[in-house]
């Protein structure tokens, strides 16, 4: 097993724990597939295109009729969505983009390459020289032939994928089931968000709301429970055991460091989980803990500080959930941004700094007072990841909320 304290960067920790997580195999069909993961390849039910079709608005012609010294009569028209008319020798057919090519038609002349009259056309001389068999014709099956695999299993279903599914008649694709997530927050100082009368030492439970919001953005997630647990070892052990039975992923906040009431690492180990990392060279979130449960589920224990919990849930939980959901390419590739000014100081850690987009490829840091500054986090569009000992303005990867 890897030394849980030996990782030098977030990516290596993500890759190490991902190897041992169980990937779902159960499947279901759905008529609302956006954001889910395909469980089976999708095969073309027919050629795409299903027939030779015109790629342009123009005129269908036989090559032997190409001539610039006479007018060619237009014998009919061929719109999309209709059977093509008969092609007469010595004539052209007016044809529209997407219309099926008539038998005998060997090329399409673009409309703008002709001089049009009421019932005839004359072809421009330069066009005659460049026109060959198949000009401006899309051939049957050039996108895919009937029976070809057009979408692989493990593909995240995006709006672009839904269009392809519809094109091949797949209205209820087979997808992997949703990842079940349990959220456990801890801390005797934490009260419900709706509390109206608080003592100065109490905090509303923003972590529960933030974590639910982050994972619920993913259509492939089902939050099965969210619970707050007091700083009591027995209560925490019972809650973790119950969560492991109910969920594939257990997200926890608080109690993960080395204080007198930080029971989380011991409770996770006693539940039969194997800790893959505990503490990473990151700010915020250095005490973060990742473990693999007895059944191959993920346990991610985050610091209790709200900004730290939110950033690290977004940074670590989401890609690992996608891995467990069966997605092929689960490690995110964020866009790069350049900060509008160099960093004021360097630190020997991977820094995740709240930032706001200011223009294409540009961002500015949001001034923050630390890991409890929820006002600053609300003003941000996400966070930039800066390498240790760097003060350069970038470009740096930015993860957007």
NORZI-V551917 format. One record per pair of residues at least 6 apart in sequence whose C-alpha atoms are under 7 Angstrom apart, sorted by the first residue. I is the first residue (numbers start at 1). GAP is how many residues later the second one is. Records with the same first field share a line. If there is no record, write none. Layout:
I=GAP ; GAP
This chain:
2=274
4=271 ; 272 ; 273 ; 274
5=272 ; 273 ; 274
7=6 ; 273
8=273
9=272
13=264
17=259
18=302
20=272 ; 276
21=271 ; 275 ; 276 ; 277 ; 303
22=274 ; 275 ; 302
23=300 ; 301 ; 302 ; 303
24=152 ; 300 ; 301 ; 302
25=151
26=150 ; 151
27=12 ; 147 ; 148 ; 149 ; 150
28=146 ; 147 ; 148 ; 149
29=143 ; 144 ; 145 ; 146
30=142 ; 143 ; 144
31=140 ; 141
33=124
34=123 ; 124 ; 125
35=121 ; 122 ; 123 ; 183 ; 184 ; 185
36=120 ; 121 ; 139 ; 183 ; 184
37=117 ; 118 ; 119 ; 120 ; 138 ; 139 ; 288 ; 289 ; 290
38=115 ; 116 ; 117 ; 118 ; 119 ; 136 ; 137 ; 138
39=114 ; 115 ; 135 ; 136 ; 137
40=112 ; 113 ; 134
41=108 ; 110 ; 111 ; 112
42=107 ; 108 ; 109 ; 110
43=104 ; 105 ; 106 ; 107
44=100 ; 101 ; 102 ; 103 ; 104 ; 105 ; 106 ; 124
45=101 ; 102 ; 123
46=99 ; 100
47=93 ; 94 ; 97 ; 98 ; 99
48=92 ; 93 ; 94 ; 95 ; 96 ; 97
49=90 ; 91 ; 92 ; 93 ; 94
50=90 ; 91
51=49 ; 88 ; 89
52=48 ; 49 ; 85 ; 86 ; 87 ; 88
53=45 ; 46 ; 47 ; 48 ; 84 ; 85 ; 86
54=42 ; 43 ; 44 ; 45 ; 46 ; 47 ; 54 ; 82 ; 83 ; 84
55=42 ; 43 ; 81 ; 82 ; 83
56=40 ; 41 ; 54 ; 80
57=38 ; 39 ; 40 ; 53 ; 54
58=36 ; 37 ; 38 ; 50 ; 51 ; 52 ; 53
59=33 ; 34 ; 35 ; 36 ; 49 ; 50 ; 51 ; 52
60=32 ; 33 ; 34 ; 35 ; 45 ; 47 ; 48 ; 49
61=31 ; 32 ; 44 ; 45 ; 46 ; 47
62=42 ; 43 ; 44 ; 45
63=43
65=25
66=62
67=56
68=54 ; 55 ; 56 ; 57
70=52
71=49 ; 50 ; 51
72=18 ; 19 ; 20 ; 48 ; 49 ; 50
73=18 ; 19 ; 46 ; 47 ; 48
74=17 ; 18 ; 19 ; 20 ; 45 ; 46
75=16 ; 17 ; 18
76=17 ; 18
77=16 ; 17 ; 18
78=6 ; 7 ; 15 ; 16 ; 17 ; 18 ; 21
79=16 ; 17 ; 20
80=16 ; 18 ; 19 ; 20
81=18
84=16 ; 17 ; 18
85=17
86=16
87=6 ; 15 ; 16 ; 17 ; 18
106=27 ; 28
107=25 ; 26 ; 27 ; 28 ; 29 ; 30
108=27 ; 28 ; 29
113=10 ; 11 ; 14
114=7 ; 8 ; 9 ; 10
115=6 ; 7 ; 8
116=6
154=172 ; 173 ; 174
155=172 ; 173
156=171
165=6
176=149
178=42 ; 43 ; 44 ; 147
179=41 ; 42 ; 43 ; 69 ; 146
180=41 ; 42 ; 43 ; 44 ; 67 ; 68 ; 69
181=40 ; 41 ; 42 ; 43 ; 66 ; 67 ; 68 ; 69
182=41 ; 42 ; 43 ; 44 ; 61 ; 65 ; 67 ; 68 ; 69
183=42 ; 43 ; 44 ; 67 ; 68 ; 69
184=42 ; 43 ; 44 ; 45 ; 67 ; 68 ; 69
185=23 ; 42 ; 43 ; 44 ; 67 ; 68 ; 69
186=42 ; 43 ; 44 ; 45 ; 67 ; 68 ; 69
187=42 ; 43 ; 44 ; 67
188=42 ; 43
189=12 ; 13 ; 14
190=12 ; 13 ; 14 ; 15
191=11 ; 12 ; 13 ; 14
192=12 ; 13
193=11 ; 12 ; 13
206=100
207=99 ; 102
210=100
211=99 ; 102
214=100
215=6 ; 103
224=23
229=6 ; 7
231=30
233=30
237=30
241=30
243=7
244=6
248=49 ; 50
249=48 ; 49 ; 50
250=48 ; 49 ; 50
251=48 ; 49 ; 50
252=48 ; 49 ; 50
253=48 ; 49 ; 50 ; 51 ; 56
254=48 ; 49 ; 50
255=6 ; 7 ; 8 ; 9
256=6 ; 8 ; 9 ; 31 ; 32 ; 45 ; 46 ; 47
257=30
272=21 ; 22
273=18 ; 19 ; 20 ; 21
274=17 ; 18 ; 19
275=15 ; 16 ; 17
276=14 ; 15
277=12 ; 13 ; 14
278=9 ; 10 ; 11 ; 12
279=7 ; 8 ; 9 ; 10
280=6 ; 7 ; 8
281=68 ; 69
282=67 ; 68 ; 69
283=66 ; 67 ; 68 ; 69
284=24 ; 67 ; 68 ; 87
285=18 ; 23 ; 27
287=16
288=13 ; 14 ; 15
289=11 ; 12 ; 13
290=9 ; 10 ; 11
291=7 ; 8 ; 9
292=6 ; 7
293=6
302=7
303=6
305=66 ; 67
306=65 ; 66
307=64 ; 65 ; 66 ; 67 ; 70
308=63
319=11 ; 12 ; 13
322=8
323=7
334=63 ; 64 ; 65
335=62 ; 63
336=25 ; 59 ; 60 ; 61 ; 62
337=24 ; 25 ; 26 ; 57 ; 58 ; 59 ; 60 ; 61
338=23 ; 24 ; 25 ; 55 ; 56 ; 57 ; 58
339=23 ; 24 ; 25 ; 54 ; 55
340=22 ; 23 ; 24 ; 53
341=52
342=49 ; 50 ; 51
343=48 ; 49 ; 50
344=47
345=46
346=43 ; 44 ; 45
347=41 ; 42
348=40 ; 41
349=38 ; 39
350=35 ; 36 ; 37 ; 38
351=34 ; 35 ; 36
352=31 ; 32 ; 33 ; 34
353=12 ; 30 ; 31 ; 32
354=11 ; 12 ; 23 ; 26 ; 28 ; 29 ; 30
355=8 ; 9 ; 10 ; 11 ; 25 ; 26 ; 27 ; 28 ; 29
356=7 ; 8 ; 9 ; 10 ; 24 ; 25 ; 26
357=6 ; 7 ; 24
358=6
366=10 ; 14
367=9
368=8
381=19 ; 20
382=16 ; 17 ; 18 ; 19
383=15 ; 16 ; 17
384=12 ; 13 ; 14 ; 15
385=11 ; 12 ; 13
386=10
